[in-house]
Amino acid sequence: MDFLQLSPVIEQAHKHAGFEAGALNHELREPGHLLLGILKILGSNNTARTALTSYGITYEVVFKAVGGWYKSAETSSSFVELDSPDTIDVLLLTDQLAQQDGDHIAYQRLDHLLRVLIEHDIDNRIRVLLTNAGIYYGDMLWRLDIEVANSSN
């Protein structure tokens, strides 16, 4: 993605999303793969992953769900480079949210990315997955606020 500068942590999630799309033999990197990317990034200060896993939304749960969501590629690949228009929208909105919060692009956080996946109906399947786990829009955003306030980010 040459048109948008991503922070190192968002770039890492984006990169992991490409590997996840490849592992699932999907044609493009999609928003669900970004959710998998959030869950793949390790570290105690990953507020987005902490909030998700506290509700039972684990990598395995999301991988199973995302596996059937998107179009399969004609040829298999270990890494998918191309983003869907929905993924581009998610990344642009993540950048806008970071700027609204007064953050420089370098400070885009995973909770910004997760907020966009929850707040915007870009891929409604993500919201359904979260709702089925007992996560509701306001509840998750409240939880993210607490997690971010208690973290170093």
LOMARLUM-78310 format. One record per residue (C-alpha): x, z, y; residue in three letters. Coordinates in steps of 0.02 Angstrom, whole numbers, plus 32768, in hexadecimal, padded with zeros to 4 digits. Last residue first. Example, Ala and Ser with C-alpha at 12.3 -4.5 7.8 and 13.67 -1.06 7.14 Angstrom:
82AC81657FCBSER 826781867F1FALA 
% end
This chain:
7FFD84C88096ASN 80438576806ESER 7FA885A78011SER 7F2186288034ASN 7ECC85C380BEALA 7ED585278051VAL 7E82857E7FBDGLU 7DFB85CB802BILE 7DD085268080ASP 7DD484CF7FD7LEU 7D55854C7F93ARG 7CE0852D8025TRP 7CF084718009LEU 7CCC848B7F51MET 7C3084F37F71ASP 7BEE84807FF8GLY 7BF383E57F89TYR 7BC284367EE5TYR 7C2D845F7E51ILE 7BCD84977DB8GLY 7C2C842C7D3CALA 7B9E83AC7D3DASN 7BAE83A87DFBTHR 7C67837B7DEDLEU 7C4A82EA7D76LEU 7BB582AF7DDEVAL 7C1F82B37E7DARG 7CA8824E7E27ILE 7C2881D27DE6ARG 7BEE81B57E99ASN 7C89814F7EC1ASP 7C9281317F7DILE 7C0A81B07F9DASP 7C72820F801BHIS 7C8182CC8020GLU 7CC782ED7F72ILE 7D4D82667F62LEU 7D76827E801BVAL 7D8983398004ARG 7DFA831C7F6DLEU 7E7082AF7FD4LEU 7E75832F8061HIS 7E9283B77FDFASP 7F2683537FA0LEU 7F7983648049ARG 7FA582EC80D4GLN 80318344812FTYR 80A582AF814BALA 80148256819EILE 801982D68229HIS 7F95835C821DASP 7F18838682A4GLY 7E8983A08229ASP 7E3F82FE826AGLN 7EE682A8823FGLN 7EE082E8818DALA 7E2B82AE817FLEU 7E57820181BEGLN 7EE581F2813FASP 7E72822680B2THR 7DF181A880F3LEU 7E73811D80E6LEU 7EA381558036LEU 7DEE815A7FFBVAL 7DC880B08048ASP 7E6180647FF1ILE 7E2480AE7F4DTHR 7D7780617F67ASP 7DC37FB77F8EPRO 7E1B7FC17EE4SER 7ED47FE17EE3ASP 7F557F737E8DLEU 7FF37FB97E3EGLU 7FB77FEC7D91VAL 803E80387D23PHE 805580397C65SER 80037F907C56SER 7F887F407BDFSER 7F477E917BF7THR 7E957E5F7C1CGLU 7E7A7EFD7C7FALA 7DE57F6C7C5ESER 7D627F877CE4LYS 7D43803A7D18TYR 7CDE80D27CE5TRP 7CFD80E67C2BGLY 7DA6813D7C30GLY 7D79819B7CCEVAL 7D1382187C6AALA 7D95823B7BE4LYS 7E2282457C63PHE 7DB982BB7CD0VAL 7D9C83387C44VAL 7E51832E7C08GLU 7E9883467CB7TYR 7E2F83E07CCFTHR 7D8E84007D2DILE 7D6484AB7CE5GLY 7D2784F47D89TYR 7DC985517DADSER 7E1E84AE7D7DTHR 7DD784557E14LEU 7E0784D97E95ALA 7EB784EA7E50THR 7ECB842C7E4CARG 7E9A841C7F03ALA 7F0584AE7F39THR 7FA384687EECASN 801284F77F27ASN 803E85347E79SER 8089848D7E4AGLY 806583FC7DD8LEU 801C83557E08ILE 7FB683117D77LYS 7F0E83567DB3LEU 7F1B82FF7E5BILE 7F4C825D7E04GLY 7EB4826B7D93LEU 7E4882747E2FLEU 7EA581DC7E71LEU 7E7C81837DCDHIS 7DC481A67DEEGLY 7DD781537E99PRO 7E1280AF7E48GLU 7EBC80617E23ARG 7E907FB57DE0LEU 7E7B7F587D39GLU 7E6B7FEE7CC7HIS 7ECD7FFF7C25ASN 7EAE80BB7C20LEU 7F6880E27C1FALA 7F8180607CA7GLY 7EFC80AF7D16ALA 7F4F81587CF9GLU 7FFA81127D26PHE 7FB680CA7DC7GLY 7F5D816D7DF0ALA 800381C77DDAHIS 804A815A7E65LYS 7FB781837ED7HIS 7FCA823D7EB3ALA 8084822F7EDEGLN 805E81CC7F7CGLU 7FE182537FADILE 806A82D77F96VAL 80EE82727FF2PRO 807B824F8085SER 803281A0808BLEU 8056811B810CGLN 7FCD8099810BLEU 7FD57FDB8116PHE 80607FC28097ASP 800080008000MET 
% end
